Amino acid sequence: MNRRHFFQTSASALLAATASSCSTFSVEKPDALIIDTHQHLWDRTRLSPPWLENAPAVLRNTYGSQEYAQATRGLHIKAIYMEVDVAPKDHEREADEIVEVCRAHKTATIAATIGGRPAASGFENYLKKYAGNGVVKGLRQVLHGDSTPAGFCLKREFVRGVQMVGKHDLNFELTMRAKELRDAAKLIRLCPDTRFVLDHCGNGDPKAFNPKLAPELERSCGADEWKRGLDEIAALPGVMCKISGIVASLPPGSWRAEDLAPVVNHCLDAFGPDRVFFGGDWPVCLLGSPLRGWVDALKQIVSSRTAVDQRKLWSENATKFYRLS
């Protein structure tokens, strides 16, 4: 672990990441702006993603704007909604509802990344409905599900759809298996006019760096294989990396901030200070930590980096990339 980038605190100051506790550690002033680039919301009485039926119990609740406000109490935070992998027939309803939420200016949510299927017929007409409306900034299709086997992102129809995303001045967010990051690099090269975000640190697995960390759980990818794939993407100009998601791979209470540091620091060093931003991944983060716990752990990890670079990570890069007013 690169100690230059990690501020070693005493065990009592380190996070005990549980779903019911909340750390009070703070590196920055309480009023420092945070842009959360990965906020999920779902109301199961209105629009319930199919995957929630078999999800862990903590996720099978309704998580709306009010619950998000409670989870972020004490933070000066604005959020970009991230689509929640609804059934394709519900894509327009999901997008329409979140656009309405953003335009109402009554919650922390100020912009959105909507869901879609780039390989589907009629995809460009779907894009045209939302492109340029000021709220929708990009599109995502989750690429690690059963319906998207390895190599799916390189199919001709999919590539053509992602190229259309760029044509309509939207970005595409990549959420995929760590072992398939080199496919992501190929897709990026095939779509030179599309702006890309690599979500969740490329799904780097903190457990891969420490055999003693949750040894009963499978490692999604080896540390070296993940580094090679991530470095290949980082070498491509303009691609952003979202520092998010990694706490969900660890059981609550089993980890400390220093366990996350190898993944975070490699991403920050590979992409550089101008191409990274924060994502909360709430409420999925509850699989490993409350949102405040993840925020506080990340603050510990980056505390030895310059104040300028920290501000870029927490808000400035996201404000610029997503064109937030």
MIZA-230038 format. One line per 3 residues: their letters; for each residue x, y, z of C-alpha. Coordinates in steps of 0.5 Angstrom, whole numbers. Last residue first. Example, Ala and Ser with C-alpha at 12.3 -4.5 7.8 and 13.67 -1.06 7.14 Angstrom:
<rs>
SA	27:-2:14 ~ 25:-9:16
</rs>
This chain:
<rs>
SLR	-50:50:-27 ~ -48:43:-28 ~ -44:41:-34
YFK	-43:34:-33 ~ -36:34:-34 ~ -35:41:-30
TAN	-39:40:-24 ~ -36:33:-23 ~ -29:35:-24
ESW	-30:41:-19 ~ -34:37:-13 ~ -31:32:-9
LKR	-25:29:-13 ~ -23:36:-16 ~ -24:39:-9
QDV	-19:34:-6 ~ -14:35:-12 ~ -14:43:-10
ATR	-13:41:-2 ~ -7:37:-4 ~ -7:29:-2
SSV	-5:27:5 ~ -13:27:6 ~ -15:22:1
IQK	-16:16:4 ~ -19:19:10 ~ -24:23:6
LAD	-25:16:3 ~ -27:13:9 ~ -31:19:11
VWG	-35:19:5 ~ -36:11:6 ~ -39:12:13
RLP	-43:17:11 ~ -47:13:6 ~ -48:7:11
SGL	-43:1:10 ~ -42:-5:6 ~ -49:-8:3
LCV	-51:-1:5 ~ -47:2:-1 ~ -53:0:-6
PWD	-57:5:-3 ~ -53:9:-5 ~ -48:9:-10
GGF	-44:15:-7 ~ -40:17:-13 ~ -34:21:-12
FVR	-30:24:-18 ~ -24:23:-22 ~ -21:25:-29
DPG	-17:32:-27 ~ -13:29:-21 ~ -10:23:-25
FAD	-13:17:-28 ~ -8:12:-26 ~ -6:15:-19
LCH	-13:16:-17 ~ -15:9:-19 ~ -9:6:-16
NVV	-11:10:-10 ~ -18:8:-9 ~ -16:1:-10
PAL	-11:0:-5 ~ -14:5:0 ~ -20:1:1
DEA	-17:-4:6 ~ -14:3:9 ~ -21:5:11
RWS	-23:-1:15 ~ -27:-7:14 ~ -31:-13:17
GPP	-36:-8:20 ~ -41:-9:14 ~ -39:-14:9
LSA	-35:-12:3 ~ -37:-12:-4 ~ -41:-6:-3
VIG	-35:-2:0 ~ -33:-2:-8 ~ -38:2:-11
SIK	-35:9:-12 ~ -29:13:-14 ~ -32:14:-21
CMV	-26:14:-27 ~ -27:19:-33 ~ -25:18:-40
GPL	-22:24:-43 ~ -16:21:-46 ~ -15:13:-46
AAI	-9:11:-42 ~ -14:10:-36 ~ -17:5:-40
EDL	-11:1:-41 ~ -9:2:-33 ~ -16:0:-31
GRK	-15:-7:-35 ~ -8:-8:-32 ~ -10:-6:-25
WED	-16:-11:-25 ~ -11:-17:-28 ~ -6:-15:-22
AGC	-11:-15:-17 ~ -14:-21:-19 ~ -22:-21:-20
SRE	-28:-22:-17 ~ -25:-25:-11 ~ -30:-30:-7
LEP	-32:-29:0 ~ -30:-33:6 ~ -23:-30:6
ALK	-27:-23:8 ~ -20:-19:8 ~ -15:-24:10
PNF	-12:-25:3 ~ -12:-17:2 ~ -11:-14:-4
AKP	-16:-18:-8 ~ -21:-17:-2 ~ -21:-9:-5
DGN	-24:-12:-11 ~ -24:-7:-17 ~ -31:-6:-20
GCH	-28:-1:-25 ~ -27:4:-20 ~ -34:4:-19
DLV	-36:7:-26 ~ -32:8:-32 ~ -35:15:-35
FRT	-34:16:-42 ~ -35:21:-47 ~ -37:19:-54
DPC	-34:22:-60 ~ -28:17:-61 ~ -33:11:-60
LRI	-29:5:-63 ~ -23:7:-58 ~ -28:7:-52
LKA	-31:0:-54 ~ -24:-3:-54 ~ -22:0:-47
ADR	-29:-3:-45 ~ -27:-10:-48 ~ -20:-9:-44
LEK	-24:-8:-37 ~ -28:-15:-38 ~ -25:-18:-32
ARM	-27:-13:-27 ~ -34:-14:-29 ~ -38:-8:-32
TLE	-41:-1:-30 ~ -39:4:-36 ~ -43:10:-36
FNL	-44:13:-43 ~ -44:21:-44 ~ -49:25:-48
DHK	-48:30:-54 ~ -53:27:-58 ~ -48:24:-63
GVM	-44:21:-57 ~ -50:17:-55 ~ -51:15:-62
QVG	-44:12:-62 ~ -46:8:-56 ~ -52:5:-60
RVF	-47:3:-66 ~ -43:0:-61 ~ -49:-4:-58
ERK	-51:-6:-65 ~ -44:-8:-67 ~ -43:-13:-61
LCF	-37:-10:-57 ~ -41:-9:-51 ~ -43:-16:-51
GAP	-36:-19:-50 ~ -37:-23:-44 ~ -45:-24:-43
TSD	-50:-19:-42 ~ -57:-22:-41 ~ -54:-25:-34
GHL	-52:-18:-31 ~ -45:-15:-31 ~ -46:-10:-37
VQR	-51:-5:-34 ~ -54:0:-39 ~ -52:7:-38
LGK	-54:14:-41 ~ -52:21:-40 ~ -53:28:-38
VVG	-61:28:-37 ~ -63:35:-34 ~ -61:40:-39
NGA	-66:38:-44 ~ -61:37:-50 ~ -62:30:-51
YKK	-68:27:-47 ~ -73:25:-53 ~ -68:25:-58
LYN	-65:19:-54 ~ -71:15:-55 ~ -71:16:-62
EFG	-64:14:-63 ~ -66:7:-59 ~ -71:5:-64
SAA	-69:-2:-65 ~ -65:-4:-59 ~ -57:-4:-58
PRG	-56:2:-54 ~ -61:-1:-49 ~ -63:5:-44
GIT	-62:8:-37 ~ -62:15:-35 ~ -56:19:-32
AAI	-59:25:-28 ~ -59:32:-26 ~ -60:36:-20
TAT	-62:31:-14 ~ -61:34:-7 ~ -69:35:-7
KHA	-74:41:-8 ~ -71:44:-15 ~ -78:41:-19
RCV	-74:41:-25 ~ -70:35:-22 ~ -76:31:-20
EVI	-79:32:-26 ~ -73:29:-30 ~ -73:23:-25
EDA	-80:22:-27 ~ -79:22:-34 ~ -73:18:-34
ERE	-76:12:-30 ~ -83:12:-34 ~ -79:12:-41
HDK	-74:6:-38 ~ -80:2:-36 ~ -81:-3:-42
PAV	-74:-4:-41 ~ -75:-7:-34 ~ -71:-2:-29
DVE	-64:-2:-28 ~ -63:3:-23 ~ -61:9:-27
MYI	-56:14:-23 ~ -59:20:-21 ~ -54:26:-20
AKI	-53:29:-13 ~ -52:35:-9 ~ -49:35:-2
HLG	-47:40:3 ~ -47:34:9 ~ -50:34:16
RTA	-56:30:14 ~ -53:25:8 ~ -57:19:10
QAY	-63:23:12 ~ -64:27:5 ~ -63:20:2
EQS	-69:17:6 ~ -73:24:4 ~ -71:23:-4
GYT	-73:16:-4 ~ -71:9:-2 ~ -77:4:-2
NRL	-74:-3:1 ~ -72:-9:-2 ~ -64:-7:-1
VAP	-63:-9:6 ~ -66:-16:5 ~ -61:-18:0
ANE	-63:-18:-8 ~ -68:-23:-10 ~ -74:-19:-12
LWP	-70:-13:-13 ~ -67:-15:-20 ~ -74:-13:-23
PSL	-73:-6:-21 ~ -79:-3:-18 ~ -83:3:-20
RTR	-89:6:-17 ~ -90:2:-10 ~ -83:0:-10
DWL	-80:7:-10 ~ -73:7:-12 ~ -67:12:-12
HQH	-60:11:-14 ~ -55:16:-13 ~ -48:16:-17
TDI	-45:23:-18 ~ -45:25:-11 ~ -43:32:-12
ILA	-40:34:-5 ~ -40:42:-3 ~ -35:44:3
DPK	-40:46:9 ~ -38:41:14 ~ -31:44:13
EVS	-26:38:10 ~ -23:32:14 ~ -29:30:18
FTS	-29:24:22 ~ -36:23:25 ~ -37:16:23
CSS	-45:13:22 ~ -47:7:25 ~ -54:3:23
ATA	-51:-1:17 ~ -44:-2:20 ~ -38:0:17
ALL	-33:1:23 ~ -29:7:21 ~ -22:8:23
ASA	-21:13:29 ~ -21:8:34 ~ -16:4:30
STQ	-11:10:30 ~ -10:14:24 ~ -6:13:18
FFH	-6:18:13 ~ -6:14:6 ~ -3:17:0
RRN	4:17:2 ~ 3:10:5 ~ 3:7:-2
M	0:0:0
</rs>
